[in-house]
Amino acid sequence: MINTCIALSMAISMHLGLENNYNNIHPHARCSIEDTIMGVYYNSEDNISTYIGKKYHNIELGIVTGYSSNEIVPMIRYVKDNFFISPAYETSGNYGITIGIELKFK
């Protein structure tokens, strides 16, 4: 029997404190094996991002690709039920937050 770890979801986000206009719809596929997370999603800059990291209770830490600031950037996200919040920054020097809800498909 083949055991699969793929979970599909759709996130809807808001970007607060930032200047640019960002994508707010994020299709997402994730694989979770114990506390290790990895996946792919359509990011706020209209690019495909891949990531790998660890989940510590409600905190996700890792690295992610697909952003204009660098080939690989750090990732941190607080998740509670379907809600999430994450720090955000722009190469112009602005800092803000991304908040959202992630709807999981079963």
DOLUMBA-151255 format. One record per residue: y, z, x of N, C-alpha, C in turn; residue number from 1; chain. Coordinates in steps of 0.001 Angstrom, whole numbers, plus 500000, padded with zeros to 6 digits. Layout:
R     nY     nZ     nX    caY    caZ    caX     cY     cZ     cX num chaine
R      Y      Z      X      Y      Z      X      Y      Z      X NUM      A
...
END
This chain:
R     nY     nZ     nX    caY    caZ    caX     cY     cZ     cX num chaine
R 498817 500000 500838 500000 500000 500000 501244 500000 500881   1      A
R 502233 499177 500547 503474 499090 501312 504488 500049 500702   2      A
R 505074 500899 501540 506099 501842 501094 507461 501292 501489   3      A
R 508371 501134 500551 509689 500576 500835 510758 501663 500773   4      A
R 511789 501482 501571 512865 502485 501598 514188 501907 501117   5      A
R 514190 500730 500545 515434 500056 500168 515991 500617 498855   6      A
R 517270 500958 498881 518005 501377 497683 519225 500460 497550   7      A
R 519472 499964 496349 520615 499088 496092 521662 499841 495286   8      A
R 522931 499581 495599 524018 500238 494876 525264 499363 494880   9      A
R 526246 499784 494103 527552 499123 494052 528614 500218 494100  10      A
R 529485 500150 495098 530562 501131 495220 531877 500507 494762  11      A
R 532703 501337 494161 534066 500968 493771 534983 501966 494459  12      A
R 535974 501467 495213 536785 502358 496044 538280 502155 495842  13      A
R 539031 503158 496293 540503 503102 496374 540878 503479 497797  14      A
R 541897 502818 498338 542362 503067 499698 543756 503683 499618  15      A
R 543852 504956 499950 545102 505697 499802 545786 505885 501151  16      A
R 547103 505664 501197 547882 505852 502409 547875 504667 503353  17      A
R 547323 503542 502928 547242 502351 503778 548163 501261 503241  18      A
R 548596 500360 504128 549554 499321 503753 548908 498064 503189  19      A
R 547804 497643 503772 547206 496362 503409 546497 496432 502057  20      A
R 546198 495260 501544 545456 495124 500296 543978 494949 500647  21      A
R 543125 495855 500211 541721 495858 500602 540802 495575 499425  22      A
R 539632 495046 499761 538565 494834 498786 538110 496190 498252  23      A
R 537927 496293 496948 537537 497559 496325 536109 497556 495769  24      A
R 535389 496443 495904 534033 496316 495377 533076 496135 496561  25      A
R 532044 496990 496633 531171 497009 497805 529688 497038 497430  26      A
R 529036 495866 497301 527581 495865 497153 526957 496477 498411  27      A
R 525850 497201 498246 525313 498010 499334 523790 498065 499240  28      A
R 523111 497861 500361 521661 498064 500460 521420 499071 501577  29      A
R 520610 500094 501299 520396 501169 502265 518917 501495 502381  30      A
R 518540 501902 503583 517215 502452 503844 517419 503859 504386  31      A
R 516772 504843 503768 516831 506233 504231 515424 506680 504587  32      A
R 515262 507146 505802 513987 507710 506256 514298 509101 506787  33      A
R 513901 510113 506010 514255 511507 506270 515772 511614 506360  34      A
R 516346 512021 507502 517806 512151 507598 518474 510945 508272  35      A
R 517713 509896 508581 518270 508678 509185 518637 507695 508074  36      A
R 519853 507137 508174 520333 506152 507203 520692 504866 507939  37      A
R 520420 503743 507301 520809 502443 507845 520997 501495 506681  38      A
R 521922 500559 506849 522149 499655 505737 523145 498562 506038  39      A
R 523477 497850 504972 524416 496738 505031 525244 496766 503748  40      A
R 526542 496449 503869 527426 496412 502695 528575 495450 502933  41      A
R 529215 495055 501855 530405 494212 501895 531603 495155 501998  42      A
R 532318 495106 503125 533319 496136 503405 534705 495830 502822  43      A
R 535625 496724 503092 536993 496642 502554 537785 495466 503110  44      A
R 537371 494935 504273 538056 493796 504895 537386 492466 504544  45      A
R 536570 492450 503510 535862 491248 503064 534899 490710 504125  46      A
R 534260 491607 504869 533253 491262 505865 531958 492004 505547  47      A
R 530871 491546 506157 529594 492243 506064 529540 493287 507170  48      A
R 529221 494523 506815 529075 495613 507773 527621 496074 507793  49      A
R 527145 496419 508984 525848 497070 509135 526100 498427 509775  50      A
R 525240 499404 509475 525446 500745 510021 524110 501441 510255  51      A
R 524182 502461 511083 523058 503371 511297 523655 504746 511534  52      A
R 522973 505765 511045 523510 507111 511220 522539 508174 510758  53      A
R 523074 509372 510620 522321 510543 510180 523038 511184 509013  54      A
R 522257 511802 508133 522821 512526 507005 522573 514009 507230  55      A
R 523648 514795 507183 523599 516246 507334 524139 516859 506049  56      A
R 523251 517257 505159 523643 517772 503848 524488 516711 503146  57      A
R 525774 516919 502923 526625 515945 502225 527463 515095 503174  58      A
R 527250 515203 504478 528025 514445 505461 527152 513355 506080  59      A
R 527680 512134 506119 527018 511025 506794 527825 510669 508042  60      A
R 527158 510643 509196 527779 510310 510475 527026 509156 511114  61      A
R 527755 508207 511696 527080 507103 512355 528046 506124 512980  62      A
R 527554 504919 513188 528371 503820 513709 528222 502637 512762  63      A
R 529268 501798 512706 529297 500678 511768 529953 499469 512422  64      A
R 529522 498274 512034 530099 497023 512517 530913 496375 511389  65      A
R 531611 495272 511725 532232 494446 510694 533697 494697 510427  66      A
R 534350 495529 511235 535770 495804 511032 536606 495164 512132  67      A
R 537855 494819 511812 538720 494082 512739 539191 494911 513923  68      A
R 539160 496225 513826 539696 497063 514901 538814 497083 516143  69      A
R 537496 496898 515967 536567 496929 517093 535212 496427 516619  70      A
R 534351 496021 517557 533019 495541 517181 532181 496638 516542  71      A
R 532285 497850 517079 531565 499011 516555 532556 500160 516428  72      A
R 532579 500811 515275 533483 501945 515047 532686 503129 514500  73      A
R 533223 504332 514662 532531 505499 514105 532612 505506 512587  74      A
R 531632 506137 511982 531565 506240 510523 531371 507709 510160  75      A
R 532166 508184 509213 531962 509514 508642 532292 509431 507156  76      A
R 531443 510035 506350 531624 509970 504907 531078 511249 504287  77      A
R 531873 511860 503399 531423 513001 502619 530955 512469 501268  78      A
R 529740 512837 500873 529153 512344 499626 528744 513528 498760  79      A
R 529145 513497 497495 528750 514516 496517 528375 513784 495238  80      A
R 527093 513859 494876 526578 513101 493739 526889 511622 493968  81      A
R 527621 510968 493074 527954 509548 493252 529334 509327 493868  82      A
R 530063 510393 494177 531418 510275 494714 531405 510358 496239  83      A
R 532355 509666 496881 532469 509734 498337 533935 509717 498747  84      A
R 534173 510224 499953 535503 510194 500573 535293 509986 502069  85      A
R 536160 509175 502651 536027 508835 504062 537414 508622 504665  86      A
R 537616 509032 505922 538895 508730 506561 539013 507223 506806  87      A
R 540252 506731 506830 540501 505311 507062 541716 505163 507973  88      A
R 541745 504065 508710 542921 503783 509538 543124 502289 509647  89      A
R 544353 501917 509958 544712 500522 510181 545149 500362 511628  90      A
R 544961 499173 512186 545339 498947 513583 546843 499103 513801  91      A
R 547635 499084 512725 549084 499304 512839 549420 500771 513102  92      A
R 548413 501658 512967 548629 503078 513216 548623 503941 511976  93      A
R 548505 503341 510805 548444 504110 509559 547093 504784 509391  94      A
R 547119 505999 508880 545893 506716 508531 545910 506988 507032  95      A
R 544734 506996 506440 544612 507264 505020 543205 507709 504704  96      A
R 542846 507587 503429 541486 507917 503010 540982 506849 502051  97      A
R 539690 506710 502029 539020 505864 501051 538201 506791 500158  98      A
R 538436 506678 498869 537649 507469 497909 536971 506503 496959  99      A
R 535849 506923 496413 535173 506017 495495 533986 506631 494804 100      A
R 533351 505791 494036 532130 506135 493321 531092 505068 493652 101      A
R 529860 505502 493847 528780 504574 494160 527720 504669 493065 102      A
R 527487 503546 492414 526520 503465 491318 525209 502928 491872 103      A
R 524153 503712 491756 522859 503331 492329 522001 502655 491273 104      A
R 521315 501572 491707 520400 500848 490826 518995 501354 491058 105      A
R 518234 501482 489986 516859 501970 490124 515872 500874 489893 106      A
END
